[in-house]
Amino acid sequence: MKITLISTIMFELGISTLAPLLKRQGHQVKIFQIPEIADNFEVKHFEKIKNNLNKALGDEELIGITCFSEHYTKVVSLIENIKKDFNTPIIWGGVHAILRPEDCIKYADIVCVGEAEYTLPELAGRMEKGEDISGIKNLLFKKDWNGNTKCEMEELYDLNELPGLDYEFDKQFIIDKDGIRKTTEDDIKGGEIISFSSRSCPYTCTFCCNVALAGMYPGKKFFRQRDLGRVVDELSVVTKKYPKIKAVWFNDADFLSGKNISELEMFRDRYLKEVKLPFSFWANPLAIKEPKIKILKEAGLHGISLGTLSGSKRLQKLINKRKATSGKYIENVKMLLRYNVKVEIDVISRNPFETEEDSVATIRALLEIKKPFRLVIFSMAYYFGTEMYNKAVESGFITNRQYDLNYGMTFYKSLKYETKNAYINIILALLRGEAKVGKFTGITWYGLLPESLLIILISKPARCFFNNMPFERLIYRTLAFFFEVFYNTVRSAKELLERRNVINLD
């Protein structure tokens, strides 16, 4: 059976796990990647991209598509355009389909409301044989849609049964405004190959979709891990096949959780012999322990992207539900720098439940952290089913409509939600990038701001002055527009090399 899988980001993990399972059954599988949708929220050439996708499609018997919630409206447009030229059944899966199937069933023929590792191969097998496809677990069918979003759920997949991720680039294609081309080894050159050692996360951050997904399986252990030996086996093969690969990015929500010392020692010993490449990953600050870092550094650990920092205890409890203080966070960063690990720090801004003093406390915590590090500022995003989404709806900050998913995706657009924090959020946005001490000047920089100016800008007199200016909205919007243009220009160049990691900080 001929199957095409479409993703709005490069090397998407869900599709990369599904394709080998389908191939193992004998199906012909192609992967189409449309990264421009993800890289540029306002896609200038979207009509060209849609038409190029249709030109690339042909005699597929099944089309699968996945996306992040923030790309929902773009995927709707893709599906509508496909339907103009093809009658091929379309199945929609991924996080948004699981949490909001009622949005997706309006456009797709089938919606997968759970993990697809068992479901999609069963669907493809029945379709190939001409058998009845009704009654398959995890699936809702448009033809039977009656407003009921519930169906019988499939068991959670054992990650150690995976045949591996799909690294067959000759069967993967990139579609953009210029047309369609095969994915090549050069598409990963300068960055890193993606792998993973676990699925979901053991923590309960109120904004995270993993918590909402886990709620779909009450009483089940949603956080699962792959055997690290299998991970090394997989990486050993792909890095030998593609010698241009320079690094590995483990796309886990938290690489360190659930792994004991003996497992990491085994990983170190085998990784050093069979892979021998620098690697990076995300980690929860609570999971950072020096013995683990020491072992992983010996294995080739290059960088860690740390979970969200807040200098406010109140906000830590509200968002992260963490017991760790900013002091512990700072202490862990110092330890990582002692081991020469590149550190990336994540901060969430434009949170309507955050006071100006909360934000200032976070900036003051950043001032205490030893340099160098890279600072990434994320806007608060509201994913359906999360505690933060429900709280935002109840408080009237957003409405229960899908376009509100795009809240905060751009600096300028998010300002309509600002109340007390617009000035400080502009300051935070200007801090994006490297925090470092100049080699010749000795001046400490945080993104675009020198430390001395930053201290002045966050002082109470400066905040009072800007917050009380008569044309504050005009000033904020002008500054925001300027920053957005500047930032997007720089980002488009830098992310070609960095790809949202800490590999290229030198």
N, C-alpha and C positions, 0 to 999 in steps of 0.2 A: 504494500500500500504506500502511496506517495503522500508524504506529510510535510508541511512547511510550518515552522515555528517562528514567530515574530516577536522581537523584543525592542523596547525603546531605549535600552542601554547596551553598552558593549559587554560581552561575556557575562550575561546575566546568569546567576547561579541556578535558578529554577529550571530554565531551559537547558542549561548545561548538564543537569542531572537527568532530565527526561530523555534527551536525545539518545544517549547510549542504551537506555532501557528499550526504547522503540527499535533501535537498530539490532539489538540482541534478538528481537522477535522476527527480524527479516524485513522490516519496513525501510523504505527509502526516505531519509530525513534530510531536509535542508533547513538552515537557520538564516533568517534575515534580521540584521541589526540596524536600527535607525537611531544612532546616537545623537543626532542633531536635535531631536525632540527633547532629550534630556539636557543637553549642553546649553541650549538656548531656549529659555522658556517662551520667549516671543520669537517664534521661527518665521523668518522673513520669506523663506521660499517653500512654505509648507505645501502649497498646491503642486509644486514641482515634485516634492518628495512623495506625495500621495500618488501622482501619476506614474512616477518611476517604480513605485511598489507594484502597481497594477501591471506594468510592463514586465516585471520580473516574475509575476505569477503565471502559471500555465495550467497544467493538467493535475494539480493537487486534488486529492480526494478528501483531505481534511486540513484545515488551517487552525493552528493554535496561536493565541496572542496573550501577552502578559504585559503589565505595566505597573508603575508606582501610582498611587492615588493622585498625585499631583499632575500626572500625564493623562488623566482620565478623559478629558474633553478632546484631546488630540487623538486618542485611540478610537473614540466614538467616530470622529471624522474619518479616520482610516478605514474602519469597518464599513461605514456608509459608502465610501468610495469603492471599496472592494465589491460590495453587493451590487453596484451598478453594472459591473462587467462579469461577475462570476456568481454561480449558484452553489459554490462549494460550502459545505457546512463549516461554521466557525465556532470554536470553543474558546471561551475567555476564562483565564485562570489568573492566579496571583493574589496578592494581599487584598486589593480592592474588590476583586470578585468574591473573595471569601467573606469580607466584612459587609459589603453592600451588593449582594447579588441582584437586588431589585433594580439597581442602576444599569447593570450589565445585560440582563436578560432582555431589555428593550431592544438591543442591537445585535447581540450574538445569538446563535441558534442553541448553544449549550453553554452553561456556566458551571465551572467546577468550584464548589464551596468548601473544599478541603485540600489536603495534599494530593498531588496527582500521580505519584510514583506507582501506585497500584491502579489508579483509575484510568489514566490515559492509555496505557498498554491494553487494558481490558476493552476500552471503547474502540480502539483501533483494530483489535483482533476481531471483535464482533462485526464491525463495519466491513472488514475485508471478507469475512465469510458470509455476509448478507444476513446476519442474525439480528434478532430484536435487540435494540440497545436500551430499551426502557428498564428501569429497575437497577441500573448500575449505581453503586454507592457514590456519594459526593457530587452527583450530577443533577442539575435542574435543566429541563428542556422547555424551550420557548413554546413549542406546540402544545405543551401541557400546562403552561403557566397560568396560575389562578391567584397569584399574589402571595402564595405560601412559600416562604424562603427556607423552610425546613425540609430536610430529606435524611435518609439513613446515611450515617457517616461511616467511612472506611477506617480501619485501624491505622494507627500511625506507622510510618515506614521505618524499618530498621536501617539506619544509614550505612551499616556495614555490609548490607546486601547490594549497595550501589556498585555497578561495574566501573565507576569512575566518572569524571567530568568529561565533557565533549571538547577535545582539543584538536579535532580534525578540521583544520582551517580551510581545507579545500572544499568543504561542504558548508561553509559559512560565508555569508555575503553581507556587505555593507551597502546601505541605500542612503543616498543623500540627494541634495539638489542637483548634483552633477550626473547622477545616474546610479548604476549598480556595478559593483566590482567584488571580486573575491577577496576575502580576508586573507592576509598573508602574514608571514612571520614579522614583517616590518611594522605591523599594526600593534605589536607588543614591544617593539624595540624602544628603548628609552624609558620604559616603564617596568611593570612586573606582571608575571602571570598570576591569575587569581586561583586560589584554592580555598578550602574550608575544612575545619575539623569538628564543627558542631553546628547545630541548628537551634534557633531561638536563643533565649537568655534566661538565667535563673533569677534575675532581679525584677523589680516591679515598678519601674519608672512610669509615672502617670501619663506621659505623652507617647509612650512607645507602643507600636502596633503589635509587638510580640506578646504583650500582656493580653491584648484583645484576642489574638489568635489562640493563645493558650486557653482562653475561656471557652473556645469552641469544643474543647476536649476535657470536660470536667472529670476530675479524678485520674487523669492520665499525666504522665511525665512528658510534657511537651519539649523541654530542653533535653536534647540528645546529642551524643558525641560519636564521632567516627574513631575507629582504632587508628592511632597515630602511625602505626606500621603501614597500614593501607594508604594513608596520606603520603608517606614517603615513597612507597612503591609507585604511586601515580606520578608524583613529581619527578622521580628518577627517570621515568620513561619520557615524559614530555620535555624535560630540560635537555635530554640527550638528542631528542628529535629536532628541537629548535634551539640551536646553540646561541642565537641572538638574545635569548632571555637573560636578563641581567639581575632579576630579583623576584621575590615571591611576596604576594600580599594575601594574608589569610583573612578572608572576608567573614569572620565570625563576629557576632555581637560582642562577645568577650572571649578571647582566645584562652585566657588563663584559668577561668573558672572550671572546676571539675577535674583538673589535671593534677595528679600527685607527682611527687619528686621522682619516683622510679619511672613513671611514664615519660617524663621530660628527659630524664637521663638516656633512656632508650632512644627517644627521638633525636637527641643531640648526637649520639654515637652514629646512628644510621644516616642522619641528615648530612653530617660532616663528610661521610664517605661517599654517599650516593647523589647528593644534590649540590652542596657546596656553594650556595648562593645566599646573599643577604636577604633577610625577610623582615616584614613588618606586620603589625596587626593592631586592632582595637582592643582596649582592655578597660574594665571597670576599675576605678581607683581602689576599691575595696579588695580587689583580687591581686594587687601588686604586692609581692613578697620578695625580699632580696634573694633568698636561696633559689627561687624559680628564675629570677632575672639573671643571676650568675650562670646558671646552666644554659639558659637560652642565649646569652651573650656568647658563650663558648661555641654554641651551635651556629652563630651567624646573625643574631638579632641586630637589626639596624635601627628600627624606629618603632615607637608606640604612639598611637593616637588615643589619648585618655578621654574618658567620658566626661560629661559636662561639669564644669566648675561653677560654683556659686559661692560668693563670700558671705552670703546670708544664710544663717541657720534656718530661718523661717522658710526660705525658698527651697533649700535643700530638702526639707521635709515635705514640702508641697509637691515638688517636681520629682525628685529622685528617691525620696523615702530612705535616704542614706543616714547612717549613724556617723559616718566619717565627716570630720570638720575640714574646712579649708586648710587648716594647719597641717592635717595629715596628708592632704593632697600636695601641699607645698613640699613637705618632707619627702614624699615619694618621688616628686620631680627631681629633687636634689640627688636622691639616690640613683635615679636613672642616668642623670648627667655624669655622675661619678663613674658609671660603667660605659660612658661614651655612647649612650643610646639617644638617638634623635627623638625629641618629644614634640608632639602636636597636642595642643590643648583646645578643647571644644567649649564654647560658651553659647548658650541660647539667649537671644535678645528678643525684644518686641513681644514680651509676655505680658498680657494685660493685667495679670495678677501680681506683677512685680512693681514695687514702688521705686521711685528714683533712688532712695537710700539703699535699697537692695542692689540696684545696678552699680551704684558707686562703691558699695562694699566689695563687689566682684572685681571692679577695676583696681581697688586698693590691694586685693589679694594677688592680682596679677603683678602689681608692682613689687611684691615680696618674693616672687619666684625668680630663682636664679636663671640667668640667660646663658645660652640662647634657647629659644623654643619658637615654635610656629603657632600662631593663634588663628583659629577658625571660628567665625561668628555665624551661627545658624539662626534663622528666624524660627519662632515657634510655629509649628505646623500642627494642625488638628486632624488626626486620623480617626475615622469612624470607629466607635466601639471603645475608645480609650477613655480613661477617667478625665483627662484634660479636655477632650472633646465635649463630653457630657457637661462638665463644669462650665465651659465656655458658652455652650448653648443655653444652659440654665441662667447664666449671668447676662445673657443678651449680647455678648461680644460678637458672636457669629450666629447665623441661622442654620437650620437643618437643610441646607441645600448644597449640592455638589460643587458649585463654583466657589464656595467658601473654602474648599480644599486648597485653593491657591493663596490663601492668606499668608502674607509674608514671603512669598516666593521671590519678590523683588523689593528692594528697599523703598522705592517710590510708592508702589501700590499699598504697602503695608501701613503707610502713614495715616490712612483713613481710620485705622483702628487705634491710633495713638491717643492717649489722654494726657498723662502727666510726664511721660518718659521720652518724648520726641528728641529733645536736646541730647540727653545721655546716650540714646540709641544711635544718634549720628556719631558721637564720639566713639562708641564701641565699633561701629562700622569702619571708622578710620584706623582702628587698631589691627584690622585684619592683616595677616602676614607675619613676617619674622620679627621677633623681639630679640634684639642683639645689641652688643656694645661695639661701636665703630672702632676699627683697628687703629686708625690714626688720630681720630678726634677724641676718642674716649666717651663720646656721647651715646647714651642709651636710647635706642629707638624702639617704638612699638608701632609696627606698620608704618603709617605715614607721619606719626607724631613723635617728636623728641620728648623724653621723660619730663623735662622741666616745663614744657608747654602743657603736657597732659595733666600734671599736678595742678597747674593754674586753672585749666578748663573744668576740672571736676571739683574745684573749691566751691564752697557754698556761695560766696559773693558772685562768682561767674555764673553759677546756675541760676541764681535769683535774677541776675541781670538779663540773661537770655530768655528765661521763662516769662519775664514780664514785659518784653518788648512788644510794642503795639502791632507790628506786622510779623509776628512770629510764624504764622502759617506760611506766609510767602517765603520767609527766610528758610524755614525747614524744607519746604518743597524745592526751593532753588538749590540748596545744598544737596538734598537727596538726589535730584536730577543729575547734578554735576558728578556726584560720586558714582551713581549707577552707570553712567556712560564711561567714566574712567575705569571703574572696577571691571565691567564686562569686557572692555578692550584688553586690559592686562590679563584677566582670567583666561580668555580664549587662547592666548599665547602660552601662558604658563601651564595650564592644565593639560596641554598636549604632552608635556614632559612629566608633570607631577601626578596626574590622574588621582587626585584626592588622597594622597598619601604623604609619607614623610621621607621618601626615597631620595629626593634631589634637594636636600636642604643645604648642602655644602656650597 
